[in-house]
Amino acid sequence: MPSANVDISTPDGVANAYLARPDEGAHPGVLFLMDAYGVRPAIHEMADRIADAGYLVLAPNLFYRAGRSPLGELRRADVLSV
């Protein structure tokens, strides 16, 4: 399954994003919105699972105006357990 980090040009800057897709051909799309921690390996893994089910998945950095995601190192202690 192909996947890549991509840049999307916008009128007010460049938004980085993660793109995951099944093999060649047309597929329905999913816009995967990140949580407050940004686009990171956990988001990549979730997008990859959705792509494995046959969807083209784009996970953009919604906070791109503040910088490329991830903005800092995410430590396990920073994430709350539910």
Buried (B, 14 or more C-beta within 10 A) or exposed (E): EEBEEEEBEEEEEEBBBBBBBBEEEEBEEBEBEBEEBBBBEEBBEBBBEBBEEEBBBBBBBBBBEEEBBBEEEBEEEEEEEE
